[in-house]
Amino acid sequence: MALRLLKGVPVSSGISIGQAYLLGEDHYCLIPRQNITKELVSHEVERLEQAFDRALEELKKVRETIPVEQSEHVAILDVHIMILRDPKLRSTTKRYIEDMHLNAEWALEKGVAEIERKFEAIDDDYFRARAQELRLLTRRVKNQLVGNPEPVKPITSRVILLANNLSPADTAELDVSKIMAFATVQGGRTSHVAILARTLEIPAVVGVEGLLSSVEDGQIIIIDGLKGQIVVGPDDEELTKYTDLQYQFEHYRKEVMRHRDLPALTTDGHRVQAFANIELFEEVSAVFDYGAEGVGLYRTEYTYLNRSDLPSEEELFEEYRDLASILAPRKLIIRTLDAGGDKIGQGFEYLEEDNPALGLRAVRFCMRYQDIFKTQLRAILRAACLENVSLMFPMISGTSELRQAKGILEEVKSELRSGKIPFGEEMPVGIMMELPSAVMIADILAKEADFFAIGTNDLIQYSLGIDRTNRFVAHLYQPLHPALIRSLKCIVDAGRKQGIEVSMCGEMASDPYCLPILVGMGVHCLSLNPQSIPGIKKVLRSLSYKECAALLEEVLQSDSVTWNNKLIRETIFKKFPDELMFYSSMLEREEE
């Protein structure tokens, strides 16, 4: 078979060469579609209930077998168990049986699709990944309905695993010690497979079209987790090339890990802090493992997702307090709920929105449902007794929203004082700078916030008017666009003038080709996924603040993203090519 090159999204760095192991479509059950008579409705409902219960027991058994060191699996499986218990999923499916007289298998397919559409309407990679995991999870129920309860076949030797997608339960049942790398048709940067691969430190590529039809079981392939490529049927030249690159990468990774605890200090003494973005309590260990100086973004949505009730104040308080205790004296910045009613608990079904990404989400949702907001604020304030906790509000568009949010915070403080409940009186309160409207009044907002955190993922999308997950316009997602560079400088300058700290917690913070610009602007802190920190700190230690400031001035004179990309690529790659060759997925930016 001739050599072929498949392309996808790189989600975990590295090179792997080995035999392909296909967990293909033949391992997934076919869904019979039948209309049933009225007399069979109760029978199909009972079949559905039994299938849910058996799948639930199956997941519980999988959970019991997970080793203690794989705590990230336990946390995700606990949520999946809650999903199967959630009456909303079951009731939605039952409605199709009772109202449309569909058989249980077909009704489940329709019910899942209905809920999945609500997830996918959110313009956020995190929630889209959860939609894919919902479908994977309910596959277990389908397997029970059609009498095929074993969706995953065993692995007996070291392989590169290829699949349409993988659920947490699937990977928990596999012997991950035998998996050299992952590649899937579905998935994104925040999908379970991506998180697992980074945790295991093995290469992974997702979103590979035609993957299962282009590779034969047992065929030798190469997973390039740097560029997001799969080489199918490599010849001797390709094998030699990638074997050498694999050796170089492993040597590089060992070197950066060895120096991961060194500060990110430029060659001329300019200090930049490197913090971690995390979304699971269990990820706190990665903060220490990869040399982070604290947590610059703790996403709190996970505790609210896919459950039939809302988390209590005590539940949230214990989570935030324990996290702060473990991290102390390192800083912990907690972002308040950044989701809408379709993602948290019950009772919000009536909030149908044509465009949830620009609708009632984040701080807007919290303003409408202040009981939910106050519960979280009380928990954060109580955890702030440890004095290393800060709070930040997401999606602030102007002063009125910020003042209203701070006003509610003051109400909560007053309630805690009245109840003589200890809390952090002086807890810093910052805001996410991720909307163009906030950028335009950054100087005003800087007078009312204790710090800024730039969320570049949304800021770029909203500024350039593109969906970076849309393959037709994804090439327009350009961090070095002149308009964005000017927006970032506006934010940093406003923060500097007011004497407040400015951090960045979007993907731009982990892009080494953007680092010189960010350093030249004077960004105080970069917050990124933990696994990227050692390499980024090494790049930062190779930079000169003076040279970065000069490069920024050149970029600010530019009216072309193409010219900016070319300038940065040529200037920086000349300085330290050895480091940047392992960020090659960043090299091939689409031009205007």
C-alpha positions as CSV (number, residue, x, y, z in Angstrom):
1,M,0.0,0.0,0.0
2,A,1.4,3.4,-1.0
3,L,2.4,5.9,1.6
4,R,-0.5,8.3,2.6
5,L,-0.5,11.4,4.8
6,L,-3.6,12.0,7.0
7,K,-4.0,15.3,8.8
8,G,-5.8,16.2,12.1
9,V,-5.5,18.3,15.2
10,P,-2.4,17.7,17.4
11,V,-3.5,17.5,21.0
12,S,-0.5,15.8,22.6
13,S,3.1,16.3,21.4
14,G,5.5,13.5,20.4
15,I,6.3,10.9,17.8
16,S,5.2,7.3,17.8
17,I,6.0,4.5,15.3
18,G,4.2,1.2,15.6
19,Q,1.4,-1.1,14.5
20,A,-2.1,0.3,14.1
21,Y,-4.9,-1.2,16.2
22,L,-8.3,-0.3,14.9
23,L,-11.3,-0.1,17.1
24,G,-13.4,0.4,14.1
25,E,-17.1,0.8,13.3
26,D,-17.6,-2.9,13.4
27,H,-17.2,-2.7,17.2
28,Y,-20.2,-0.4,17.5
29,C,-23.7,-1.8,17.5
30,L,-26.1,-1.0,14.6
31,I,-29.3,0.7,15.7
32,P,-32.6,-1.0,14.6
33,R,-35.2,1.6,13.7
34,Q,-38.8,0.4,14.1
35,N,-42.2,1.8,14.8
36,I,-44.1,0.0,17.5
37,T,-47.7,-0.5,18.3
38,K,-49.3,1.3,21.3
39,E,-49.5,-2.0,23.2
40,L,-45.7,-2.4,23.1
41,V,-44.9,1.1,24.5
42,S,-44.7,0.0,28.1
43,H,-42.5,-3.0,27.1
44,E,-40.1,-0.7,25.2
45,V,-40.0,1.7,28.2
46,E,-39.1,-1.2,30.5
47,R,-36.4,-2.4,28.0
48,L,-34.9,1.1,28.1
49,E,-34.9,1.3,31.9
50,Q,-33.2,-2.0,32.2
51,A,-30.6,-1.1,29.6
52,F,-29.8,2.1,31.5
53,D,-29.5,0.2,34.8
54,R,-27.2,-2.5,33.3
55,A,-25.0,0.2,31.7
56,L,-24.9,2.0,35.0
57,E,-23.8,-1.2,36.8
58,E,-21.2,-1.8,34.1
59,L,-19.7,1.7,34.6
60,K,-19.6,1.2,38.3
61,K,-17.7,-2.0,37.9
62,V,-15.2,-0.3,35.5
63,R,-14.8,2.5,38.1
64,E,-13.9,0.0,40.8
65,T,-11.1,-1.5,38.7
66,I,-9.3,1.9,38.1
67,P,-6.0,2.2,39.9
68,V,-5.6,5.0,42.4
69,E,-2.9,6.7,40.2
70,Q,-5.5,7.2,37.4
71,S,-7.6,9.6,39.4
72,E,-8.5,11.6,36.3
73,H,-10.5,8.6,35.1
74,V,-12.4,8.3,38.3
75,A,-13.5,11.9,38.2
76,I,-14.8,11.7,34.7
77,L,-16.5,8.4,35.3
78,D,-18.2,9.8,38.3
79,V,-19.8,12.4,36.1
80,H,-20.8,9.8,33.5
81,I,-22.4,7.8,36.2
82,M,-24.4,10.9,37.2
83,I,-25.5,11.3,33.5
84,L,-26.9,7.8,33.4
85,R,-28.8,8.5,36.6
86,D,-30.0,11.8,35.3
87,P,-33.8,11.6,34.8
88,K,-33.6,14.2,32.0
89,L,-31.8,11.9,29.6
90,R,-34.2,9.0,30.3
91,S,-37.4,11.2,30.2
92,T,-36.3,12.7,26.9
93,T,-35.9,9.2,25.4
94,K,-39.1,7.9,26.9
95,R,-41.0,10.8,25.2
96,Y,-40.0,9.5,21.8
97,I,-41.2,6.0,22.7
98,E,-44.5,7.2,24.2
99,D,-45.3,10.1,21.8
100,M,-43.9,8.8,18.5
101,H,-44.1,5.0,19.1
102,L,-40.4,4.4,18.3
103,N,-38.5,1.4,19.6
104,A,-36.1,1.9,22.5
105,E,-33.0,1.9,20.4
106,W,-34.3,4.5,17.9
107,A,-35.8,6.6,20.7
108,L,-32.5,6.7,22.5
109,E,-30.8,7.8,19.3
110,K,-33.3,10.6,18.9
111,G,-33.1,11.6,22.6
112,V,-29.3,11.8,22.6
113,A,-29.3,13.8,19.4
114,E,-31.7,16.3,20.9
115,I,-29.5,16.9,23.9
116,E,-26.4,16.8,21.8
117,R,-27.7,19.7,19.7
118,K,-27.9,21.9,22.7
119,F,-24.3,21.1,23.6
120,E,-23.1,21.8,20.1
121,A,-24.9,25.1,19.9
122,I,-22.4,26.5,22.5
123,D,-19.5,28.1,20.8
124,D,-17.0,26.5,23.0
125,D,-14.6,23.5,22.5
126,Y,-15.1,22.3,26.0
127,F,-18.9,21.8,25.6
128,R,-18.6,20.4,22.1
129,A,-16.2,17.8,23.5
130,R,-18.8,16.9,26.2
131,A,-21.4,16.4,23.5
132,Q,-19.2,13.8,21.8
133,E,-18.7,12.1,25.2
134,L,-22.4,12.0,25.8
135,R,-22.9,10.0,22.6
136,L,-20.1,7.7,23.5
137,L,-21.6,7.1,27.0
138,T,-25.1,6.3,25.7
139,R,-23.5,3.8,23.3
140,R,-23.2,1.5,26.3
141,V,-26.9,1.7,26.8
142,K,-27.4,0.9,23.1
143,N,-25.1,-2.1,23.4
144,Q,-27.2,-3.3,26.2
145,L,-30.4,-2.9,24.2
146,V,-29.1,-4.9,21.2
147,G,-27.3,-7.5,23.3
148,N,-23.7,-6.4,22.6
149,P,-22.3,-5.4,26.0
150,E,-18.6,-5.6,25.1
151,P,-17.8,-2.5,22.9
152,V,-14.1,-2.6,23.4
153,K,-11.8,-5.5,22.5
154,P,-8.7,-6.3,24.5
155,I,-5.2,-5.2,23.6
156,T,-2.4,-7.8,23.9
157,S,0.7,-5.9,22.6
158,R,2.0,-2.3,22.3
159,V,0.0,-0.6,19.6
160,I,-1.1,2.8,18.3
161,L,-4.9,2.9,19.0
162,L,-7.1,4.2,16.2
163,A,-10.9,4.8,16.8
164,N,-13.8,6.9,15.8
165,N,-13.8,8.2,19.4
166,L,-13.1,6.8,22.9
167,S,-15.1,7.4,26.1
168,P,-13.5,7.5,29.6
169,A,-15.0,4.0,30.3
170,D,-13.5,2.6,27.0
171,T,-10.0,3.8,27.9
172,A,-10.4,2.7,31.5
173,E,-11.1,-0.8,30.3
174,L,-8.0,-0.8,28.0
175,D,-4.5,-1.5,29.2
176,V,-3.1,2.0,28.6
177,S,0.4,0.7,29.3
178,K,0.2,-1.0,25.9
179,I,-1.0,2.1,24.0
180,M,1.8,4.1,22.4
181,A,-0.4,6.8,20.9
182,F,-4.0,7.7,20.0
183,A,-5.7,8.9,16.8
184,T,-9.4,9.4,16.5
185,V,-11.9,10.7,13.9
186,Q,-13.8,12.7,16.5
187,G,-12.5,14.9,19.4
188,G,-10.9,18.2,20.0
189,R,-8.2,19.8,22.2
190,T,-10.4,19.5,25.3
191,S,-11.8,16.0,24.6
192,H,-11.2,13.2,27.1
193,V,-8.8,11.5,24.7
194,A,-6.8,14.6,24.4
195,I,-6.6,15.1,28.2
196,L,-5.8,11.4,28.7
197,A,-3.0,11.5,26.1
198,R,-1.4,14.6,27.7
199,T,-1.7,13.0,31.1
200,L,0.0,9.8,29.9
201,E,2.5,11.9,27.9
202,I,1.9,10.0,24.6
203,P,1.3,11.5,21.2
204,A,-2.3,12.0,20.0
205,V,-4.0,13.4,16.9
206,V,-7.8,13.9,16.7
207,G,-10.3,15.1,14.1
208,V,-8.7,12.9,11.4
209,E,-11.1,12.5,8.5
210,G,-11.0,9.1,6.8
211,L,-8.9,7.6,9.5
212,L,-10.6,4.2,9.8
213,S,-11.0,3.7,6.1
214,S,-7.3,4.6,5.3
215,V,-5.5,2.4,7.7
216,E,-5.4,-1.4,7.9
217,D,-5.3,-3.2,11.2
218,G,-1.7,-4.1,12.0
219,Q,-0.2,-1.7,9.5
220,I,2.9,0.3,10.4
221,I,2.0,3.9,10.9
222,I,3.6,7.1,12.4
223,I,1.7,9.4,14.7
224,D,3.2,12.9,14.5
225,G,1.7,14.7,17.5
226,L,3.8,17.8,16.7
227,K,2.2,18.6,13.3
228,G,-1.0,16.6,13.7
229,Q,-0.2,14.1,11.0
230,I,-0.4,10.4,10.5
231,V,2.0,8.7,8.0
232,V,0.4,5.5,6.7
233,G,2.8,2.9,5.3
234,P,6.0,4.8,5.7
235,D,9.0,3.9,3.6
236,D,12.6,3.5,4.9
237,E,13.3,7.2,4.4
238,E,10.3,8.2,6.4
239,L,11.0,5.7,9.1
240,T,14.6,7.0,9.4
241,K,13.4,10.7,9.5
242,Y,10.8,10.1,12.2
243,T,13.0,7.8,14.3
244,D,15.6,10.6,14.5
245,L,12.9,13.2,15.3
246,Q,11.5,10.9,18.0
247,Y,14.9,10.7,19.6
248,Q,15.4,14.4,19.4
249,F,12.0,15.1,21.0
250,E,12.5,12.7,23.9
251,H,15.9,14.3,24.6
252,Y,14.3,17.8,24.4
253,R,11.4,16.7,26.8
254,K,13.8,15.3,29.3
255,E,15.8,18.6,29.2
256,V,12.9,20.9,29.7
257,M,11.5,18.7,32.5
258,R,14.8,18.8,34.3
259,H,14.6,22.6,34.4
260,R,10.8,23.0,34.8
261,D,11.1,24.6,38.3
262,L,13.5,27.4,37.1
263,P,11.8,30.8,36.9
264,A,10.8,32.3,33.5
265,L,13.4,35.0,33.6
266,T,14.5,36.6,30.3
267,T,18.2,37.0,29.5
268,D,18.1,40.6,30.6
269,G,16.2,39.9,33.9
270,H,12.5,40.5,33.0
271,R,10.3,38.2,35.0
272,V,7.2,36.4,33.6
273,Q,5.1,34.1,35.8
274,A,3.9,30.8,34.4
275,F,0.6,29.6,35.8
276,A,-1.6,26.6,34.9
277,N,-5.1,26.3,33.6
278,I,-7.1,23.4,35.1
279,E,-10.7,22.3,35.2
280,L,-10.6,19.2,37.4
281,F,-9.6,19.1,41.1
282,E,-7.5,16.0,40.2
283,E,-5.3,18.1,37.9
284,V,-3.7,19.9,40.8
285,S,-0.9,17.4,40.8
286,A,0.0,18.5,37.3
287,V,0.6,22.0,38.7
288,F,3.5,20.7,40.7
289,D,4.6,18.1,38.2
290,Y,5.2,20.7,35.4
291,G,6.6,23.6,37.4
292,A,3.6,25.9,37.4
293,E,3.8,28.8,39.9
294,G,0.1,28.7,40.6
295,V,-3.3,28.3,38.9
296,G,-4.2,31.3,36.7
297,L,-7.5,29.8,35.7
298,Y,-9.7,27.3,37.5
299,R,-12.7,26.5,35.4
300,T,-15.6,25.8,37.7
301,E,-18.2,24.5,35.2
302,Y,-17.3,20.9,35.6
303,T,-18.9,20.6,39.1
304,Y,-22.2,21.8,37.6
305,L,-22.3,19.7,34.4
306,N,-24.8,16.9,33.7
307,R,-26.4,16.4,37.1
308,S,-30.0,16.5,38.3
309,D,-29.3,19.0,41.1
310,L,-27.1,22.0,41.7
311,P,-24.0,21.8,43.9
312,S,-24.5,23.1,47.4
313,E,-22.5,25.8,49.0
314,E,-20.7,23.3,51.2
315,E,-19.8,21.1,48.2
316,L,-18.3,24.0,46.4
317,F,-16.6,25.4,49.5
318,E,-14.9,22.1,50.2
319,E,-13.7,21.8,46.6
320,Y,-12.3,25.4,46.5
321,R,-10.8,25.2,50.1
322,D,-9.1,21.9,49.5
323,L,-7.6,23.1,46.2
324,A,-6.4,26.3,47.8
325,S,-4.9,24.4,50.7
326,I,-3.0,22.1,48.4
327,L,-1.7,25.0,46.3
328,A,-0.8,27.4,49.2
329,P,1.1,29.6,49.1
330,R,0.7,29.4,45.3
331,K,-2.0,31.6,43.9
332,L,-5.4,30.2,42.9
333,I,-7.6,32.3,40.6
334,I,-11.2,30.9,40.4
335,R,-13.4,31.9,37.5
336,T,-17.1,32.1,38.3
337,L,-19.5,30.0,36.3
338,D,-19.0,30.4,32.6
339,A,-22.0,28.4,31.3
340,G,-25.7,28.7,30.5
341,G,-28.8,27.0,31.9
342,D,-28.7,24.2,29.4
343,K,-25.6,22.9,31.1
344,I,-26.3,23.1,34.8
345,G,-28.9,21.0,36.7
346,Q,-32.6,21.0,36.0
347,G,-35.2,23.7,35.5
348,F,-33.7,25.7,32.7
349,E,-35.2,23.8,29.7
350,Y,-37.4,26.8,28.7
351,L,-34.4,29.0,27.9
352,E,-34.2,28.1,24.2
353,E,-31.7,30.4,22.4
354,D,-30.9,30.5,18.7
355,N,-27.3,31.6,19.5
356,P,-26.3,30.6,23.0
357,A,-22.7,31.7,22.4
358,L,-24.0,35.3,22.4
359,G,-26.8,34.7,24.8
360,L,-27.5,34.1,28.4
361,R,-24.2,32.6,29.6
362,A,-21.4,33.3,32.0
363,V,-21.9,36.4,34.1
364,R,-25.2,37.2,32.3
365,F,-26.7,33.9,33.4
366,C,-25.4,34.5,36.9
367,M,-27.1,37.9,37.0
368,R,-30.4,36.4,36.1
369,Y,-30.1,33.5,38.5
370,Q,-28.6,35.2,41.5
371,D,-29.3,32.4,43.9
372,I,-26.9,30.2,41.9
373,F,-24.4,33.0,41.7
374,K,-24.5,33.8,45.4
375,T,-24.0,30.2,46.3
376,Q,-20.8,30.1,44.3
377,L,-19.6,33.5,45.6
378,R,-20.2,32.4,49.2
379,A,-18.1,29.3,48.6
380,I,-15.3,31.2,47.0
381,L,-15.2,33.9,49.6
382,R,-15.1,31.3,52.4
383,A,-12.2,29.5,50.7
384,A,-10.5,32.9,50.4
385,C,-9.7,32.8,54.1
386,L,-6.5,31.0,53.0
387,E,-5.4,34.3,51.4
388,N,-4.1,32.8,48.1
389,V,-7.5,32.8,46.4
390,S,-8.6,35.4,43.8
391,L,-11.9,35.6,41.9
392,M,-12.6,36.7,38.3
393,F,-15.8,37.3,36.4
394,P,-16.0,36.0,32.8
395,M,-17.5,37.7,29.7
396,I,-17.7,41.2,31.2
397,S,-18.8,43.6,28.4
398,G,-18.8,46.9,30.3
399,T,-18.8,48.8,33.6
400,S,-22.5,48.2,34.4
401,E,-22.0,44.4,34.3
402,L,-18.9,44.7,36.4
403,R,-20.5,47.0,39.0
404,Q,-23.6,44.8,39.2
405,A,-21.5,41.7,39.7
406,K,-19.4,43.4,42.4
407,G,-22.5,44.6,44.0
408,I,-23.8,41.1,44.4
409,L,-20.5,40.1,45.8
410,E,-20.8,42.8,48.4
411,E,-24.3,41.6,49.3
412,V,-22.8,38.1,49.9
413,K,-20.0,39.6,52.0
414,S,-22.6,41.4,54.1
415,E,-24.6,38.2,54.6
416,L,-21.5,36.3,55.7
417,R,-20.6,39.0,58.1
418,S,-24.1,38.9,59.6
419,G,-23.8,35.2,60.0
420,K,-20.4,35.6,61.6
421,I,-19.0,33.2,58.9
422,P,-15.2,33.8,58.2
423,F,-14.3,34.8,54.7
424,G,-11.5,36.6,52.7
425,E,-12.4,40.3,53.2
426,E,-9.5,41.4,50.9
427,M,-9.9,38.8,48.2
428,P,-8.7,40.3,44.8
429,V,-11.5,40.5,42.2
430,G,-10.5,40.6,38.5
431,I,-12.2,40.2,35.1
432,M,-11.8,38.3,31.9
433,M,-11.0,40.6,29.0
434,E,-12.5,38.6,26.1
435,L,-14.9,41.0,24.5
436,P,-14.1,43.8,22.1
437,S,-16.3,46.2,24.0
438,A,-14.2,45.6,27.2
439,V,-11.1,46.3,25.2
440,M,-12.4,49.7,24.1
441,I,-12.9,50.8,27.7
442,A,-10.0,48.9,29.2
443,D,-8.8,52.1,30.8
444,I,-12.1,52.6,32.6
445,L,-12.4,48.9,33.7
446,A,-8.8,48.9,35.0
447,K,-10.0,51.4,37.7
448,E,-12.6,49.0,38.9
449,A,-10.8,45.6,38.7
450,D,-7.9,44.3,40.8
451,F,-6.5,42.5,37.8
452,F,-7.1,41.6,34.1
453,A,-7.0,38.1,32.6
454,I,-7.0,38.1,28.8
455,G,-9.1,35.3,27.3
456,T,-7.6,35.2,23.8
457,N,-9.7,32.3,22.5
458,D,-13.0,34.3,22.7
459,L,-11.3,37.7,22.1
460,I,-9.9,36.5,18.7
461,Q,-13.2,34.9,17.7
462,Y,-15.3,37.9,18.6
463,S,-12.9,40.4,17.2
464,L,-12.4,38.7,13.8
465,G,-15.9,37.3,13.6
466,I,-14.9,33.7,13.0
467,D,-15.6,30.3,14.6
468,R,-12.2,28.6,14.9
469,T,-13.8,25.2,14.9
470,N,-15.3,25.8,11.5
471,R,-13.0,24.3,8.9
472,F,-14.0,26.8,6.3
473,V,-12.9,29.8,8.3
474,A,-10.5,28.4,10.8
475,H,-7.5,29.7,8.8
476,L,-8.7,33.2,9.7
477,Y,-8.1,32.6,13.4
478,Q,-4.9,34.6,13.5
479,P,-3.3,35.6,16.9
480,L,-0.9,38.0,15.1
481,H,-3.6,39.9,13.3
482,P,-2.8,43.6,13.6
483,A,-6.2,44.4,15.1
484,L,-5.7,41.8,17.8
485,I,-2.1,43.0,18.6
486,R,-3.4,46.5,19.1
487,S,-6.3,45.2,21.3
488,L,-3.8,43.3,23.5
489,K,-1.6,46.3,23.8
490,C,-4.6,48.5,24.8
491,I,-5.4,46.1,27.6
492,V,-1.8,45.8,28.9
493,D,-1.2,49.5,28.7
494,A,-4.4,50.2,30.6
495,G,-3.4,47.7,33.3
496,R,0.1,49.2,33.6
497,K,-1.2,52.8,33.8
498,Q,-3.6,51.7,36.7
499,G,-0.9,49.5,38.3
500,I,-2.9,46.2,38.1
501,E,-1.5,42.8,36.9
502,V,-2.4,41.6,33.4
503,S,-2.3,37.9,32.7
504,M,-3.2,35.8,29.6
505,C,-5.0,32.5,29.9
506,G,-6.0,31.7,26.3
507,E,-4.2,29.4,23.8
508,M,-2.1,32.3,22.7
509,A,-0.2,32.0,26.0
510,S,1.2,28.6,24.9
511,D,2.1,29.6,21.4
512,P,5.9,30.2,21.4
513,Y,5.7,32.4,18.3
514,C,3.5,34.8,20.2
515,L,5.7,34.9,23.3
516,P,8.1,37.7,22.1
517,I,5.1,40.0,21.4
518,L,3.5,39.2,24.8
519,V,6.9,39.7,26.6
520,G,7.5,43.0,24.7
521,M,4.0,44.3,25.8
522,G,4.8,43.5,29.4
523,V,2.2,40.8,30.1
524,H,2.9,39.8,33.8
525,C,1.7,36.2,33.7
526,L,0.9,33.5,31.2
527,S,-1.5,30.8,32.2
528,L,-1.6,27.6,30.1
529,N,-2.2,23.9,30.2
530,P,0.3,22.4,32.6
531,Q,2.0,20.1,30.1
532,S,3.1,23.1,28.0
533,I,4.7,25.0,30.9
534,P,8.2,23.5,30.9
535,G,8.7,24.2,27.2
536,I,7.3,27.7,27.3
537,K,9.4,28.6,30.3
538,K,12.5,27.4,28.4
539,V,11.6,29.6,25.4
540,L,11.0,32.5,27.7
541,R,14.4,32.1,29.3
542,S,15.9,32.4,25.8
543,L,14.3,35.8,25.1
544,S,15.6,39.3,25.7
545,Y,13.0,41.8,26.9
546,K,14.7,44.6,25.1
547,E,14.7,42.7,21.8
548,C,11.0,41.6,22.3
549,A,10.0,45.3,22.9
550,A,11.8,46.3,19.6
551,L,10.1,43.4,17.7
552,L,6.7,44.5,19.1
553,E,7.3,48.0,17.7
554,E,7.9,46.6,14.3
555,V,4.7,44.5,14.5
556,L,2.6,47.5,15.6
557,Q,3.6,49.3,12.4
558,S,2.3,46.4,10.3
559,D,-1.0,46.3,8.5
560,S,-0.7,42.7,7.4
561,V,-1.0,39.4,9.4
562,T,1.0,37.7,6.7
563,W,3.9,40.1,7.2
564,N,3.6,39.6,11.0
565,N,3.7,35.9,10.8
566,K,6.7,36.0,8.4
567,L,8.6,38.4,10.6
568,I,8.0,36.5,13.8
569,R,8.8,33.1,12.2
570,E,12.1,34.3,10.7
571,T,13.2,36.4,13.7
572,I,12.4,33.8,16.4
573,F,13.3,30.6,14.6
574,K,16.8,32.0,13.9
575,K,17.3,32.6,17.6
576,F,16.4,29.1,18.9
577,P,15.4,26.6,16.2
578,D,16.0,23.6,18.4
579,E,13.2,24.6,20.8
580,L,10.7,25.7,18.2
581,M,11.0,22.6,15.9
582,F,8.9,20.9,18.5
583,Y,6.1,23.4,18.1
584,S,5.9,22.8,14.4
585,S,2.1,22.8,14.4
586,M,2.5,26.6,15.0
587,L,4.8,27.1,12.1
588,E,2.4,26.5,9.2
589,R,-0.1,29.4,9.7
590,E,-2.4,30.0,6.9
591,E,-1.8,33.4,5.2
592,E,-4.3,36.0,4.3
